[in-house]
Amino acid sequence: REIRGRIGRPLVFNQIAGGKSPSRSFRELREAGISVAIYSTPCLFAAQSAMDGAMKSILQGNGHLPEGGTNPIGISECTAILDENLARRNARGARVSPIR
């Protein structure tokens, strides 16, 4: 809070999986004066794992797209997720989510 008060700007916390900073709760971040928290690596690692699984299925199927799968998602499900995120953003009138 002291730093934020001195600089008069929002503070950003970049939580890196396996990084040096200890994991903090939203409450702890809010109390520290953090405005935005970034969780890029947990999302990246999950996406990487899902893409690896998809590519293995394609290879095992000799180039054919897998039918179903353990967690199938199609265009309609993907579009619904994107629409939901856009609706939340538009309802807030902001581009990023504040720490709650």
HELIX and SHEET records of a PDB file:
HELIX    1   1 GLU A    2  ILE A    7  1                                   6    
HELIX    2   2 PHE A   26  GLU A   31  1                                   6    
HELIX    3   3 SER A   40  GLN A   60  1                                  21    
HELIX    4   4 ILE A   75  ARG A   92  1                                  18    
SHEET    1   A 2 LEU A  11  ASN A  14  0                                        
SHEET    2   A 2 ILE A  34  ILE A  38  1                                        
END                                                                             
